[in-house]
Amino acid sequence: MSFTRGLGWRPVTTLLLSLAGVGDAIYLTIAHYAAVPLACSDTGLINCEKVTTSPQSVVLGIPVAVLGLAWFLAMAVVNLPPMWNPDRALATRISQLRLVMSVAGMGFVLYLISVELFVVGAICLWCTAAHILAFTLFVVIVTGFVSPVATTVPAG
C-alpha cells in the first residue's frame, strides 16, 4: 500500500527538505556546543562566527540552532509518508498543523534574517541554507494546501 498515492511529489519533497534541514541544524548545534568554527568565512558580510556567537544567537536562553533543529525534526515527523495518507482520520488536522508550522517557521526566518542584516551586520551561510530550506518547505506546503472548507460540497 502506498501512503502517498495520488499526492504526487510533495510528501517525498517535504520529507527530504526537512531531513536536509535536520542535517544543517545538527551541524550548527554541534558547532554551538563544541565551540568549533563553522566551515564558513569569518570576515566581512559573510561571517558565520559573528552571527552564531552574537547575543541574538540565543532566544529565551535557547540557542537558535537548537530551535531550528527542533523545528526541522517536527517538520520531518509531520512530513513522513504516513502523515500524508488521505485515508487517515487525522489527515485534515495534520495538514493544518503542517501549514501552521510552515507559516510559523517562515515568520521566525524573516525575524532571523532581519537580525542578521540590521542588528548583527553579517550573514551566516549555514543559517542561510536553513532559511532557504524553510522557505522552500513553506512554498511547497502552502501551494499544496487544500482547505477542507474549499473541498466541501454544498448540500442540496
BELBELCOR-V65693 format. One line per field, one symbol per residue. phi: phi as a letter, one per 30 degrees, with the letter a starting at -180 (. if undefined). psi: psi as a letter, one per 30 degrees, with the letter a starting at -180 (. if undefined). burial: I if it has 9 or more other ideal C-beta (glycine too) atoms within 8 Angstrom, else O. A space follows every 10 residues. Layout:
phi = ???
psi = ???
burial = ???
This chain:
phi = .cdceicidd eddddddddd deddddeddd ddddhcddda ebbiddbddd ddcdeddbbh iceedddddd ddddddddcd eddcdddddc eddddddedd dddddddddd dddddedccd iabcdddddd ddddddeedd dddcdcdddd cddddj
psi = kkfgkffbfe eeeeeeeeee eeeeeeeeee eeefhkklil kglaejieee efglffgkkh gkkeeeeeee eeeeeeefgk efffjffkfg eeeeeeeeee eeeeeeeeee eeeeeeefee glkkeeeeee eeeeeeeeee eeffkjkeef fkkkk.
burial = OOIIOOOOOI IIIIIOIIII IIOIIIIIII IIOOOOOIOI OOOOOIIIII IIOIOIIIOO OOIIIIIIIO IIIIIIOIII IOIIIOOIOO IOOIIOIIIO IIIOIIOIIO OIIIIIIOII OIIIIIIIII IOIIIIIIOI IIOOIOOOOO OOOOOO
